[in-house]
Amino acid sequence: MKTNYISKTHLNNKNKSFITRPSWIKVKAPLSYDFLETKNLVSSSKLNTVCESAACPNIGECWEKKHVTIMILGDICTRKCGFCNVKSGRPRNVDFLEPIRLAKTISKMNLKHVVITSVDRDDLNDGGASQFVKCINELRKVCSNTTIEVLTPDFQRKDGALEKIIKSGPDVYNHNLETIERLYKEVRRGANYNYSLSILEKAKYLNPGIFTKSGFMLGLGENKKEVSILLDDLISVGVDFVTIGQYLQPTKNHLSVQKYWSIEEFKKFEELAYEKGFLLVSSSPLTRSSYHADEDFKKLKNIRMKLTNNEVL
């Protein structure tokens, strides 16, 4: 079977309507010395990042601070989501030296907090869970003071995959819901809204002390009531931290932006989420799942510590 095959059949957006991007969505061009240094280090280590593959708008800011989100298991995904810029097709074989290179690179960067994500690997028996575990174990050996956040696929039909990862002891478990239930067939082909909720719930059940996190995009055709329902669903499965950001169309062939929500509307969703009981909320047009992840982890720990102290008192 041929590997490294790229498919573009899902990039067939027939809606060519275009909404002008508003003035509040602006980012600096990534040109700083620190950005280039990070880029060279990642490249020389032969690591993939979701920052590059998903065309993250915050790459300049984050890489300038030496914050990267490593994407393991290659740069080709087995799913075909209409919003995502990551390549889709038939992936390469698993790189068994990747966990070692990852840990060495994170050690060189002296990161206090690292986020590890991956492409979907439906072709693997465990969906790639073993590679996550190897990365976590290697990081614990090489840079024991670095806290670890994992952002995983849904591992559908991969019995025991989630259990492996939670047992390996990441500090934060993240799985993104991405959008409201009504839009799932269009936005997250091959995924299931309720199944994604169930793995977030299961992660908390397997380790009640772990921080759980999920994120979703606005601008794909949802309304305020549907967003409120999504937040209720996340709270119902014990999610601690939610991230909310604006969908930005990667290319004209990806799903079109239906609406640019204003900064004020994002602020209102933040207030609503806090009212519903989330420990932490990040809601802004440029918020992404791993944006300011290191700072947010510190905030989560402090919030939980205060709550625990109040309970003792």
N, C-alpha and C positions, 0 to 999 in steps of 0.2 A: 504494500500500500504506500502510495506516494505521500511523503510528509512535506511540510512547508508549502502547502497549497492554499492560496488565498481566494476566498469567495466574495463577490460583490453583488450577488443576486438580491440580497435584502436591501440594498441601497437604491431603492426605486421610488423615492418620494415623488408622488404625482402632484402634490400641492406646491406649486412654485410661487405662491404668494410670499411676499417678503415684508416684514415689519422692520422699520428702521430702528437700529439699536439705540437706546436712550443714552443721554450724556452721563448718567451716573454709573454706567458700566465701562470703566476705563482702567487699564492697567499699564504699568511702566514697561517699556521694552527691556528685555533681559540682556543687559550689556555690561554689568559690573564685573570687576575682577573676581570677586567671591563666587558669583554665578558661574563664570567660566571655569574656575577652579573645581567647583562641584561637578560640573558637566564632564570635565576631563577625567576626574576620579571615577565617576560612575561608568564612563565609557571604557576606561582602561581596565576596570574590574569586570567588564563584560556582563554588566547587570542591566536589566530592563527596569524602567520606572513607569508608573501610571501617569506621572507628571507629563512625560513626553508622549506616551502612546495615546493617552486620552485628551491631549492638547489642553491641559489645565491652564486656565487664564492666570493662575497665581504662581506659575513656575518661577518667574523672575524674583518675586518677593521671597518665596520659600527657599529657593536654592541659594540666594544671597545670604540667607541665615544658616545654610548647610542643613536644611530640612528636606529630606527626600522620602518618597513612598516607593519602596521597592516592589516590583511586580515579578513574582517568581513563576516558574513553569512555562517560560517562553513569552512571546509577544503575539501569539495567534490563539484566538478564542474559538471554542467549539459552538458558541451560541451566536445568534444573529440579532442583536438588539438594535432597533432603529434609531436610537439616540446616541449610541456609543461609537467613538472614533477608533477604538482598538480593532486591529485586523481580525477578520473572521475566516475560518477555514480548517485545514488539517494541520495540527501542531507538529512540532519537532519532538524528538525523543526527550525524555526527562534528563536534565543535566545534573548528575549526582554530585558534582563538585560545587554547584551553585551555593549551597548553604555555607560552605567554608569561605568562599569569596565574599559572600554577603557579610558574614560576621567580621572578617578582616577589614572590609570597607567601613562598616559602622564604627569599628574600633578606631580606625584612622581619622574618621570625622568627629570622633569623641561625642557622639550623640547621646543625649540623656534619655530620649524616647524615640522609638522607631516604629513605623507603620509598615506592615508587610501585607500585600494583597496578591492576587493572582488572577490570571485569566480563568475562565471555566474550562475544565478538562474532563468533559463527559466521556472521553475515550479511555480514561484510566479507571481501574477497578475501584479505587477509593476517592476518585475525583481530585487527586493531588494532595489529600490530607497528610500523607506521610512526608511530603516535601515541606509542608508547613511545620510539622513536628521536628524535622531535622534542622530546619532554620532556627526554630526556637531553642532547641537544645544546644546548637552551636553558639548562638548568641549568649546563652547563659554561661557557657564555658569561657568565651573570649572577652565578653564585656558584661560582666555580671551585674553591674550597676545600671545598665540600660533597661528601662521599662519597655514592654513589648505590647503593641496593639496589632491585632490581626483583623483584616477585612476580607471575609471569605465569600466564595460562591455559595449556592444553596445545597450542593451535594445531593441533588435528587437521585433517589434509587441507589445511594451509596451507603449501605448500612455500616454503622460504626465510625464513619468519617468524622462527624462532629465530636463524638466521644474522644477520639484520638487527640484532637486539637485541644479541647478543654482540659484533658488530663495532662497535657504538656505544660499547662500553666501560664498562658498569656495574661497580661494584666487587664486588657480590654478586648472584648469580643464584639466585632462590628459586622453586621450584614445589612446592606442597604435595601430598603423596600423600593426605592426609586420613584414610585408614582402611586396614584390612587388605584383601587381595585378595578374600576371600570375601564381603565386604559391599559391594563396589563397585556392583553393579546396583541395590542399594537406596539407598545413600548418595550415590553420584556418578553419577547417570544421565547417559549420553552420554559418560562418560569411560572410560578403559581403564587398568588398573593398570600393565601392562607398558609401555604407550605412555608413561605419565608417567615411569616409570623411565628409559625410553630418552632422553627429552629432557634429563633431568638428566645422563645420561651424555654426551650429545652436547654440552651446554653446556661441560662440562669438556674434552672433546676439542677443541672449537673454540678454547678459551682455557684452557690448563692452569693459568694463574696466577689465574684467577677463583675466588672462594670460592663454593661451591655449598651450598645450604641447602634443607631440606624439613621439613615438619611434619605431624603427624597428631593425631587426637583419640582419647581413650579414653572408653568409656561407651556405645558403640553396639552392643555384643554380642560384642566380641573377647575372646580369652583370652590368657594370658601367652605360650603357645607361639607363637601367631600374631603377637603383638607382636615377639617375638624374631626371627621369620622376616622381618618387615617391616624391622627394623633391619639384618639381614643383607643384604637386598636393596638398601637404601640405601647401605650400605658398599661393596657390589659395584660400584656405578656411581660411586664416588668422592665421595659427598656428605661435606662437611666438618662441617656443623653441622645438628643435628636439634633440633626443638622438639616437645614433647609436652605436651598440655593436656587438660583435662576438657571433654567435650561438654556444653553447656548448652542445653536445648531453648528456642528463641526464643519459640514459641507452642505452644498445645495441638495445632495442626494439623501441626506439624513432627514429625519422628521423635522417639520417646520416648527418654528416658535409660534405659538398661538397667542401669547400675551407676554409682555414684559411687566411683571409686577413691580410696583414702586417700592422705594426704600421704606416709606411709611407703612405700606401693607406688610412688608416683611417684619417690621417692628411689631405690628399687631399680632402676627402669627407667633412671634416670640413670646409676647405677653400671654396669649392664649395657651401656648404649650406649658408655660410655667404654672398657669392657673390649673391645668390638668394634672400637674404633679411631677413633671420631669425635674431631675436634679440639675441638669444643665441643658441650655438651648443655644445653638448658634444659628442665627437666621439673618441672612443678608443676600443680596444678589450674587456676590462672589464667594459665598460660603461653599466649600466643598468638603467632602467627608473627612479628609485628613488635614484640612486647613487649620493651622495653629493647634495641631493635635497635642504637642508637648505641653503647651500652656494650659490647654483644656484638661489634660490629665491631672495636672497639679490642682486645678480648681475642683475637679471631681473628688480627689482625695480629701481636700480641705472641707468640702461640703459634707462628705460622709462623716468625717471626724467630728465636725460640729454637731451633726445630728446624733451621732453616737454619744457624745458627751452630754447632750441635752437629755437623752433618754436615761443616762446614768443618774443625772441630777434629779 
